Amino acid sequence: MAATAPWDLSCHLDVNFKTEQHAFIAYTSLAVDKELQPDKVRRVMSVSTQQAFCSVEARLLRASFSAFVDVLTLATRTIREYGQD
């Protein structure tokens, strides 16, 4: 199913970490993974505000967001296990 207008599909994710250092660890872990189809999925990340994804296709938005959440989950578990408060 093709989108009717460019970037008309989006989702937002806010994740609160215990410390700014934990947020930065998660950010740097996620920043190395670039979008596989940057002409169709755009990701905007920030440590201090929010995470936003936009896509021209719902299928790509779901796949990109799902992969992001998988890496975010791994980073969060690593912080929980090895992070210092």
C-alpha positions as CSV (number, residue, x, y, z in Angstrom):
1,M,0.0,0.0,0.0
2,A,1.7,3.2,-1.2
3,A,1.3,6.4,0.8
4,T,-0.6,9.3,-0.8
5,A,1.9,12.0,0.1
6,P,5.6,12.0,1.0
7,W,6.3,11.4,4.7
8,D,2.6,11.2,5.7
9,L,3.2,8.3,8.1
10,S,5.0,8.8,11.4
11,C,5.4,7.5,14.9
12,H,7.0,9.0,18.0
13,L,8.7,7.4,21.0
14,D,9.7,9.0,24.2
15,V,12.0,6.9,26.5
16,N,12.9,8.2,30.0
17,F,16.2,7.0,31.4
18,K,17.4,7.3,34.9
19,T,20.4,9.5,34.0
20,E,21.6,11.6,31.1
21,Q,24.6,9.3,30.8
22,H,22.2,6.3,30.3
23,A,20.3,8.2,27.6
24,F,23.6,9.0,25.9
25,I,24.7,5.4,26.0
26,A,21.4,4.3,24.4
27,Y,21.6,7.1,21.8
28,T,25.2,6.3,20.7
29,S,24.2,2.6,20.5
30,L,21.3,3.4,18.2
31,A,23.0,6.1,16.2
32,V,25.4,3.7,14.5
33,D,22.5,1.8,12.8
34,K,21.5,3.8,9.7
35,E,18.2,3.3,7.9
36,L,18.3,0.7,5.2
37,Q,16.1,2.8,2.9
38,P,16.8,6.4,3.8
39,D,14.8,7.6,0.8
40,K,11.7,6.0,2.3
41,V,12.3,6.1,6.1
42,R,13.7,9.1,8.0
43,R,14.7,8.9,11.6
44,V,15.3,11.9,13.9
45,M,16.9,11.2,17.3
46,S,17.7,13.5,20.2
47,V,18.9,12.8,23.7
48,S,16.9,15.6,25.2
49,T,13.6,15.6,23.4
50,Q,12.0,12.9,21.3
51,Q,12.5,10.2,18.7
52,A,10.5,10.5,15.5
53,F,10.2,8.2,12.5
54,C,8.5,9.2,9.2
55,S,7.9,7.0,6.2
56,V,6.2,6.9,2.9
57,E,5.0,3.3,3.4
58,A,3.4,1.8,6.5
59,R,5.3,-1.5,6.1
60,L,8.7,0.3,6.1
61,L,7.7,2.4,9.1
62,R,6.7,-0.7,11.1
63,A,9.9,-2.6,10.1
64,S,12.2,0.4,10.9
65,F,10.5,1.1,14.2
66,S,10.5,-2.5,15.2
67,A,14.2,-2.8,14.5
68,F,14.9,0.4,16.5
69,V,12.9,-0.9,19.5
70,D,14.9,-4.2,19.4
71,V,18.2,-2.3,19.7
72,L,16.7,0.1,22.3
73,T,15.7,-2.9,24.4
74,L,19.2,-4.4,24.2
75,A,20.8,-1.1,25.1
76,T,18.4,-0.6,28.0
77,R,19.1,-4.1,29.3
78,T,22.8,-3.5,29.0
79,I,22.5,-0.2,31.0
80,R,20.4,-2.0,33.6
81,E,23.0,-4.8,34.0
82,Y,26.2,-2.8,33.8
83,G,25.3,0.9,34.3
84,Q,26.3,2.7,37.4
85,D,23.8,5.0,39.1
